[in-house]
Amino acid sequence: YRLIARNTVEEKVMQLQQNKRRLAETVLAAAPQQGLALTPQDIAYLLE
């Protein structure tokens, strides 16, 4: 657990991390179905 105050930079950082995590999970889940060959390094580059 983390204690994060509302309307702070920390809250925005946590939201960005969650959004990036969901995006990465979506990309990785779609990769086998779409025939995509993204490496972990490719995904990290896209999320920078």
GUZAKE-39579 format. One record per residue (C-alpha): x, y, z; residue in one letter. Coordinates in steps of 0.25 Angstrom, whole numbers, padded with zeros to 4 digits, always signed. Example, Ala and Ser with C-alpha at 12.3 -4.5 7.8 and 13.67 -1.06 7.14 Angstrom:
2
+0049-0018+0031a +0055-0004+0029s 
END
This chain:
48
+0000+0000+0000y +0004+0014-0002r -0001+0027+0004l -0003+0037-0007i -0010+0051-0004a -0020+0056-0014r -0017+0066-0024n -0002+0064-0023t +0009+0061-0033v +0010+0047-0026e -0004+0044-0030e -0002+0049-0044k +0011+0040-0045v +0003+0028-0040m -0008+0030-0050q +0002+0031-0061l +0008+0018-0056q -0005+0011-0056q -0008+0016-0070n +0005+0011-0076k +0003-0002-0069r -0010-0004-0075r -0005+0000-0089l +0006-0009-0088a -0003-0021-0084e -0012-0017-0096t -0001-0017-0106v +0005-0030-0100l -0008-0037-0100a -0011-0033-0115a +0003-0036-0120a +0001-0051-0122p -0013-0049-0129q -0008-0038-0138q +0005-0044-0142g +0013-0033-0136l +0027-0035-0131a +0030-0025-0120l +0041-0027-0111t +0041-0022-0097p +0051-0011-0101q +0042-0007-0112d +0030-0005-0102i +0039+0002-0093a +0043+0012-0104y +0029+0014-0107l +0025+0018-0093l +0036+0028-0091e 
END
